[in-house]
Amino acid sequence: MSTEDAVIDLDAPPDESVGPTGNRGRRTARPWLVAGLVAAFAAGTVLGGWGVDRSREARARHERDATATLVAIPAGVDSGGVNSGGRARIEGSLAVVNAGPSPITLRSAHAESPTVLIQDLGLTRLIRPGGTGWIGVVVLFQCGDAVGTEPLSMRFSVQTADGQVREARYPVALVGSVWLERLSGMCEPR
């Protein structure tokens, strides 16, 4: 054995070795491995796109179910009314329109100003999207005081389609309403 064969030169490029097939040269990637990697990448892309789409749908559904949009209008006056000590009291109805995209359950309604108090009668009402629900209210009015021309901010407690209880507000115009006509008539001296 010569001394040249026993020395390993670390600066020399590696000798092309004989592969498992007995061929001299570089090893090539197995075709099934490349196909598997491409298939995994394609599956990940498809599943990722599907997941993003489902996430967007869920977010949109959650936003829709959490929405409460109302319109409220004084709708009528039940017969009678009382004027006690300069304070007129009537029972009437309030038309509430669900202008949102999902059903809501109206739980309570309340409004207050220095001259007027409006309170619901304590009954809940399910209102479908685009539907109208009539709720009973008690309206108290301090006779002798002027009603402001600005609408009264009505506060509603509603349960939205996602099961959460939320607050919604809507301005209710008293000037020109059937409520104010009845209350004013009750306050006039006889």
C-alpha positions as MATLAB code, in Angstrom:
seq = 'MSTEDAVIDLDAPPDESVGPTGNRGRRTARPWLVAGLVAAFAAGTVLGGWGVDRSREARARHERDATATLVAIPAGVDSGGVNSGGRARIEGSLAVVNAGPSPITLRSAHAESPTVLIQDLGLTRLIRPGGTGWIGVVVLFQCGDAVGTEPLSMRFSVQTADGQVREARYPVALVGSVWLERLSGMCEPR';
ca = [
       0.000    0.000    0.000;
       1.388    3.290   -0.981;
       1.338    6.333    1.212;
      -0.680    8.242   -1.346;
      -3.640    5.920   -0.908;
      -3.633    6.373    2.875;
      -3.891   10.194    2.746;
      -7.289   11.811    2.473;
      -7.315   15.192    0.796;
     -10.049   17.299    2.467;
      -9.868   20.046   -0.183;
     -10.687   17.695   -3.053;
     -14.295   17.404   -4.261;
     -15.980   14.184   -3.167;
     -15.593   11.261   -5.415;
     -18.799   10.307   -7.253;
     -19.861    7.233   -5.399;
     -21.727    4.272   -6.611;
     -25.456    4.562   -5.846;
     -27.792    1.792   -4.679;
     -28.627    0.941   -8.275;
     -24.981    0.403   -9.089;
     -24.815    3.463  -11.368;
     -22.095    5.976  -10.980;
     -23.298    9.579  -10.593;
     -25.611   11.705   -8.503;
     -28.688   10.353   -6.833;
     -31.910   11.576   -8.347;
     -35.048   12.326   -6.358;
     -37.613    9.613   -6.451;
     -40.587   10.580   -8.656;
     -43.151    9.444   -6.063;
     -41.575   11.769   -3.471;
     -41.896   14.799   -5.754;
     -45.481   13.853   -6.656;
     -46.323   13.485   -2.944;
     -44.920   16.924   -2.144;
     -46.873   18.515   -5.014;
     -50.057   16.751   -3.906;
     -49.564   17.896   -0.290;
     -49.025   21.481   -1.445;
     -52.156   21.375   -3.628;
     -54.233   19.872   -0.810;
     -52.979   22.539    1.618;
     -53.908   25.287   -0.824;
     -57.411   23.910   -1.347;
     -58.042   23.340    2.367;
     -56.622   26.754    3.249;
     -58.909   28.475    0.737;
     -61.911   26.529    2.015;
     -61.032   27.440    5.617;
     -60.718   31.143    4.792;
     -64.073   31.047    2.979;
     -65.774   29.330    5.947;
     -64.217   31.857    8.315;
     -65.584   34.765    6.246;
     -69.048   33.182    6.149;
     -69.026   32.643    9.920;
     -67.919   36.235   10.543;
     -70.640   37.606    8.249;
     -73.280   35.387    9.909;
     -72.141   36.518   13.362;
     -72.308   40.195   12.354;
     -75.770   39.672   10.841;
     -77.044   37.831   13.931;
     -75.672   40.508   16.268;
     -77.457   43.369   14.497;
     -80.509   45.129   15.896;
     -81.935   47.912   13.734;
     -85.311   49.300   14.749;
     -87.834   51.913   13.686;
     -90.473   52.944   16.249;
     -93.671   54.959   15.677;
     -96.475   55.868   18.100;
     -99.297   53.771   16.649;
    -102.424   54.146   18.723;
    -104.160   54.978   21.956;
    -106.315   52.586   23.916;
    -109.612   54.007   25.111;
    -109.641   56.180   28.173;
    -106.872   57.855   30.070;
    -106.479   59.543   33.420;
    -105.545   63.068   34.473;
    -104.479   62.922   38.080;
    -102.967   65.958   39.764;
    -101.880   67.587   36.508;
    -100.296   64.434   35.167;
    -102.046   62.765   32.213;
    -101.678   59.004   31.738;
    -102.660   56.903   28.737;
    -102.012   53.406   27.520;
    -101.116   53.136   23.880;
     -99.270   51.055   21.379;
     -95.911   51.527   19.742;
     -95.233   50.005   16.322;
     -91.686   48.620   16.199;
     -90.283   47.602   12.805;
     -87.320   45.236   12.673;
     -85.203   46.785    9.910;
     -82.339   44.358   10.523;
     -81.446   41.124    8.701;
     -82.258   38.699   11.560;
     -85.164   38.142   13.956;
     -85.069   39.936   17.311;
     -86.954   39.606   20.573;
     -88.012   42.971   21.951;
     -87.647   42.761   25.734;
     -88.308   46.311   26.933;
     -88.787   49.912   25.815;
     -88.237   53.096   27.798;
     -87.930   56.835   27.158;
     -87.853   59.764   29.531;
     -87.701   63.545   29.304;
     -88.572   66.277   31.803;
     -92.208   66.249   30.575;
     -92.831   62.742   29.192;
     -92.229   59.185   30.405;
     -92.838   56.160   28.164;
     -92.587   52.651   29.608;
     -93.496   49.275   28.065;
     -96.037   46.992   29.760;
     -93.489   44.200   30.289;
     -94.360   41.807   27.449;
     -91.671   40.463   25.106;
     -92.314   40.289   21.390;
     -90.505   38.307   18.653;
     -90.208   40.355   15.459;
     -89.027   38.760   12.218;
     -86.782   40.666    9.771;
     -88.844   43.319    7.989;
     -91.765   42.626   10.324;
     -93.657   44.900   12.701;
     -94.495   44.203   16.314;
     -96.922   46.254   18.365;
     -96.097   46.665   22.019;
     -98.226   48.156   24.757;
     -96.841   51.226   26.542;
     -97.837   53.614   29.293;
     -97.312   57.291   28.478;
     -97.193   59.880   31.280;
     -97.288   63.583   30.453;
     -96.859   66.536   32.803;
     -99.730   68.890   31.970;
     -98.846   72.559   31.541;
     -95.346   71.835   30.274;
     -94.438   72.159   26.631;
     -93.234   69.113   24.747;
     -89.959   69.704   22.958;
     -89.933   69.607   19.177;
     -87.021   67.171   19.157;
     -87.876   63.461   19.000;
     -87.605   61.558   22.265;
     -84.780   58.994   22.302;
     -86.416   55.627   22.939;
     -84.189   52.919   24.416;
     -84.957   49.282   23.571;
     -83.562   46.124   25.116;
     -83.480   43.434   22.433;
     -82.228   39.882   22.239;
     -80.558   39.356   18.882;
     -80.395   36.115   16.889;
     -77.032   35.258   18.471;
     -78.726   35.092   21.910;
     -77.111   38.258   23.262;
     -79.117   41.078   24.873;
     -78.259   44.441   23.349;
     -79.487   48.000   23.553;
     -80.880   49.826   20.539;
     -82.069   53.424   20.351;
     -84.483   55.163   18.040;
     -85.883   58.721   18.148;
     -89.678   58.741   18.560;
     -91.453   61.908   17.394;
     -94.178   62.976   19.829;
     -95.174   66.188   18.054;
     -98.088   65.355   15.770;
     -98.533   61.864   17.215;
    -101.848   60.366   18.340;
    -100.401   60.139   21.834;
     -99.757   63.862   22.166;
    -103.184   64.734   20.727;
    -104.894   62.608   23.394;
    -102.639   63.812   26.206;
    -103.072   67.475   25.276;
    -106.859   67.022   25.191;
    -106.768   65.474   28.651;
    -104.772   68.414   30.044;
    -107.121   71.153   28.756;
    -109.335   72.746   31.456;
    -112.993   71.794   31.203;
];
